[in-house]
Amino acid sequence: MFERRPLIAGNWKMNLSIKDAVALIDGIAAGINDIEGVDVLVAPPFTTIASIRKAIGNSKIFLAAQNMHNEMSGAFTGEVSGRMIQEAGCTHVILGHSERRALFHETSQVIDLKVKAAAVLGLIPIVCIGETLEERESGKTFDVIRQQLDESLMNFIVDQLMLPSTILAYEPVWAIGTGKTATPDQAQEVHGFIRNWIEKTFKTGTANQVRILYGGSVKADNIAELMAKPDIDGALVGGASLKAESFVPIIRF
């Protein structure tokens, strides 16, 4: 069976000055320099990306942007293109985060365009999906997840090709920043559903290679139990990634 390398990703959201961000990278790099077998990634705000790229230096930390526009250039005031974040040093980009979907009204169709643009550039998309508490309590979790996958990855489906480097992140909306966490069994159930969807939708073997992260109040005291599940390949960490003393123990699970 193909072995998927674990990935621990930190989404810093709209936090940290350049000075504090660089200090955080220094702390993370020092805390992980002796470990093997796990990939580490950070997604800082746009304004700190260049400084973070420089601070990362030769340390084993991947750099992602938190969003991008689907067009390469043009009259889109306030937006940043995939080519721009790539030029700044990013190898990955988070797309479709629940906060983008809910607060900025991004549809799965818009996210699909961004995913395609990222793939064209060679950026690795981290595509987020997840249900609300209301949707879970009304038994719609799998219907919502299936629809988000179908629509957010439509261009991949049309081309019948999902690059194995693509990363998916299951983030139950009800567990983001709330302190609530899906139980390992709840998370595994959805991760297994997602992997089965990939297997049915794309070429045989793709499902075994695509990494699926769990996001939603991940902390040092629950990461090992989550990572023990067969279809959970890592974590997309929010608040706990803003301090080296809470993020490094998650990486060292």
C-alpha positions, 0 to 999 in steps of 0.5 A: 500500500502507498504510504502517505507522509503525514502533513501538519499545516498551520493556518495563521489566518489574520494574525501576527506582525512580521516580527512576531511571524519571523520569531514564530518560524524560528521557534518552529524550525528549532523545534523540528530540526531533528525529526523525520517522516512528517511534512510541516507547512505554514500559511501566513498572511500575504504581508508576511509571506516574503519575510517568512520565505527568507526566515525559513531558509533551508529548514524543512517548512513548506510555505502556503498562501491562505487564498488566491484569485483564479485569474493570473492578472487584471483589474481585481483590486485587493486580490492576489494571483497564484503567480504572485504568491508563487513568485513570493515563494509559496508552493501551496495554497489553501482554497475554500476554507470555511471562513472564505465560504461563509464570510466572503460567500465563495461558492464551490464553483469559484473555488473550482476555478481557483483549484484549476488555476493553482494546478496550472501553475504547479501550486499544490491546492489544499482544498477545504470542505466541511459541514455546519452543525445544523447540517450534521444534526440534520443528517446531511453531512455526507450529502454536503461533503459529496456536493462540495467535492463534486463542485469544488473539484469539477475541473478535475472531474471533467479532465478525469485527473486529480493530481496525487499531490492535491491535498484535501482538508476536512474541517467540520465548521462546528469544530473550528475555533469552538474548542469542539473537536470531532471524535476520532471516529467521527473524523475517520468516518468522513475521511473514509467517505472522502477517500472512497469518493476519490476512488470512485471518481478518479483513476485507481490508485489516486485515492491511496496517494491523496492526503486528507487533513483534519481541521478543527480545534486540533491540539497536542492532546488530541493529535495522536488519537486522530493520526492513529486513524487510517484515513487521517493524514495530518492536520490543518491547525488554526489557533494552536499554530500561532505559538511554537510551544503549542504547534511543535508538540502537534508536529512531534505527535 
